Amino acid sequence: MNIMLVSVSERIREIGIRMAIGAQKIDILVQFLFEAVVLSIAGGFLGILLGFGTSKLLRFIPMFASITTIVSPGSVLLAFGFSAFVGIFFGYYPAKKAARMDPIEALRYE
């Protein structure tokens, strides 16, 4: 959510220009919500790769060599689904904030 709030505040002028040339509120909302979903999905994939890689690397550490790690597809889907949900849930507020901006005020912003 913080990343998306910063993204909105850094791009106020762009939002104002888009709205001034005819973009609807829904267009701005979809743009920022899409960015939030893409970020969360990328984070989810990175988390899956990191978790899978870590579970495989544990075999080479003598202290953990006797522990068998299993990465089940269900846990991967649950983690990925939760990541996507968090991206949508916490990306909605910044997207809504961007869509509600007044184009004149956004263009005046520096």
N, C-alpha and C positions, 0 to 999 in steps of 0.2 A: 504494500500500500504506500509506503514511504517513497519507494522508487517511482511509482506512478504519479504521486503528488508532485514530486520534483519534476518529472517529465512534463506535467501539465503547466507548472509554474514557469518552466524554461521555455515553453512553446506558446505562451499567451498570444504573442503577436501573430504567429502562424494560425492559431485558432481564429483570431479576429479577421485575418485576411480570408480564410476559408468561409467564414460566416458572411463576410461582406460581399463575397462574390456568389453567394447563393446556397451555401451548404446548410442543410437542415440540422436541427438539434440531434436528430437520430443519427445523422452521418458522423457527427463529432463523437457521439456516444459510442457508436459501433467502432470507430477508429481506435479510441483509447481502450475500449474493452477488448478488442482484438489483440492489441499490443500486450495487455495484461495476460491474456490467455496464452499467447505465444511465449511470453517470458516464463509463465508457470509450467508450461509443457516442456520447455527447454530445461528448466530446473528439475523437473520430474525425471526426464531422461538422464540428466547428469547425475542425479541421486541414485537412479537405478544402476547406472554404470559404476559409480563409486561404491555402492553397496556390494554389487556382484564382484567387482575387482578386489575389494577388501576381504570378502569371504574367501576368495581363492588365494589371496596372499597370506592369509593366516596359517595355511598349511606349511609355509616355509619358515615360520617362527617357532623355534623349539618349544617354547612355553605353551603354545597353542596347537602344536602339531597333533595332539591326541584328540582334539575337538573336531567333530565333523559338522560342517556348516551346510545347511540346505537352503537354497533360495527357491521358494515355491512360487509358482505363477500367480496364485491367489494373493500372496503378500505383495508381489510386484504390482498387480492390478489395483489393489487397495491403496498402496502408496501413490501410485500414479493418479488414480481417481481423486484422492485427497488433495494432491498437488494442483490438479486442474480446478477443483472446487474452491480452494483457497485463492487461486488466481482470479477466478470469476467474482467471488464474494468480495475480496478486498480491492479488486480493480474497478468495481462498479461505482464506488463513491468518487474517486478522482475523475472517472469518465463522465459521471453526472455533473460534477462541478465544472468540467470543461464545456459540456453542452449547454449549461445555463448561463455562460458568460454573455455579457452584452458586447456585440461586435465593436461598437464605438469605443467603449472603455478598453477593450482588448487591444485595439489599434493604437490607442493613446498610451498604453503601458510601455515603459522602458525598463 
